[in-house]
Amino acid sequence: MDTSFLILFSWYLIIPISLIGFGLLTQKIFNREVVVDNFGYAGLFGISFFVIYSYLSNFFIPHSKTHNLILVITGLFIFIFFFIQSKKEKFKKQTVFLLINLLILFVGILIFKNHDDFIYYHFPYTYLLTQNDLIIGLGNLGHGFRTQSSIFYLNSLFYLPYVDYYLFNLGAILILCFSNLILLKKILFDTN
């Protein structure tokens, strides 16, 4: 098996765990109670944290590989910290449920094509966020740069070593993944 595929798959598994780590931290800060019954909520909180962080951080620094690596590894350590402090049985059950969901969705990443506008302005805008800080005035160059999108800012944080820009579409898949976790838990375990 090709090593680049293994690296891509490894980042594909590490990023959601990192997002869940930041989501658990966000829950801890705002609720004082961390809910580990459903990683879907923690993942969506983590995505919200990443979006807000990316908007604020891009005023000062580009979302380079080093910057993003530090951010993702920090989230991974936060996840491990919460794993150590919590009831391990619930954490293990949710982690297995997450991994099964991620494995099913990975097939989707491999077989689906990019959005038609991806090469027109999705990719260039996201790539510019990784190379430059404080992007202002690019709307004069093309109409695709006139409106910013939170998904572009989120995807710019997935520019990581060895995978470069190959995970720029991961944001939408992760929103689907975490939403699936919420809905599947309600369907499978919370119905009477």
N, C-alpha and C positions, 0 to 999 in steps of 0.2 A: 504494500500500500504506500502511496506517495506521502512523504513527510509533510508537504504543504497542506494536504487534505487533513492530516491529523492535527496540525497546528490550527487550521481553521475550525475544525470540530472542537478542539480544546477551548478556544476563545468563545465559541458558540455556547459552551456549557458554563464557562467561568463568568461571562458577562451577566446572565440572569441571576446567578448566585450573588454577584456583587450588588446588583440592583436590589435584591431582596435584603441584603445586609444594610444598605442605606435606607430602605423602606422600614426595616425594623428599628433602626436608629431614629428615623423621623417619627414613628409611632411612639417610641420611648420619650422623645422630647416633648411631643404635643399631648400625649394621652397619659403618660406615666405608667402605662400598662401595655406590654408587648403581647400582641395576639399572634400565636404561632399555629393556630388552628387552620389557617388558610394562607398559603404563600401568595395567592393571587392579589390580595389586598396589599401585602407588603411590597410586592413587585410593582404595582401601580403607584404606590407611594414613592418607591425608588425611582420610577420613571419621572414622576412629578419633580422630585428633588433634582434629578439630572437635568431636566429641562430648565428649571429656574437657575441652577448652577451654571449651565452652559450660556444662558443669556447674560448673566452677570460676569462670568469669567472672561468672556470674549471681548469685553471692553478693555481688558488689560493684557491678556496673553492669547496667542493662537492655541488651538486645541491640537498640539503636536503629539507625536507618538509618546514621548516621555511624559508629558502632562497627563495624557489619557491612561497610560500604564500605571502611573502613581494613583490615579483616581480609582481605577478598577481593582487594583491590588488592595487599596485601603478598604473598599467595600467587601472584598473577600475576607479580610481580617476581621471586619465588623461582624460578618456572618458567622465566622468561627467563634468569635467572642460570645455571641448570643447562643450559639450551639452549646458551648461549654456551660453557660449559666442557666439553660432552660431544661425542661423535661425532655430528655433525649428521645423518648418514644414518639412523641408528637412530631418532633423535628425530623426524625428519620422517616416517618410515614409521609410527611409533606415533601421531603426531599425526593423520595422514590416517586411520588405522584408527579412532581415537577419534572424529573428526568424522563419519565414515560411520555409526558406531554411534549417535552422538548425533542425527544427522538422522533415522535410522529411528525412534528412540524418541520424537522430538519429535511425530511423528504420534500416538503413544499419549497424550501429554499433552493434545493437542487434542481427541481423541475420547472418552477414557474419563472416566467420572464419578467424583466423590469417593466415598470410603468412606461407608457409611451413618451412621456415628458422627461424621463429620467436623464437622458443624455443632453436634453435641451437646457434645463436649468436645475433639476434636482441635484445631479452630480456636481456641476460646476459650483453651485452655491455652497454645498456642503464641503467640497474640497477647499474652497476659498476660506472657509472658517477654520480649517486645519492649518492653513499656511499664513494667515494674516489675522491680526487683531483689529478691532474697531472698523468694521467694514461699513463705510458711509458713502453714498452717492453713486453706487453702481447701477441704480435704476436707469441712469442715462445710457448705459451700454446696451441694455436689453430689457424687455418687459418682464422676463422671468426673475430678474433681480429686484423688482419693485416691491414685491411682497415677501416678507420673511415668513418662515414657517417653523413652528416648534419642533416638527419632526426633522427638519434640516439641522437644527441645533443639537437635538438629541443624537442624531446619526453621526455628527461630527465628533462625538466622544467615543465612537467605536473605531476610530482610526488608530490602529494598534500595531506594534512591531510584528513583522513577518506576515501580516494579513493585509496591510495597507488599507485600501479602500474597499476591500471585498465584503465588508460587513456593513456597508452604508445603508442597506435595506433592512437591517436587523431591528430597527425601532418598531416598525409595523408588526413584525412577527412576534416581538415580545409583548406588545399590547394585546395581540390575539392570544398568546400563550397565557398571560396572567388573567385575562378575561375568561378563558376556558377553564382555568383552575377554579375560579369563583363559581362559575355556572355548574361545572361538573360536581363540585363538592355539594352544592345545593341540590342537584338532581339525585346524586347517588346516596348521600348521607343525611340530608336534612328533610327529605320528604317523609310524610307519615304513611 
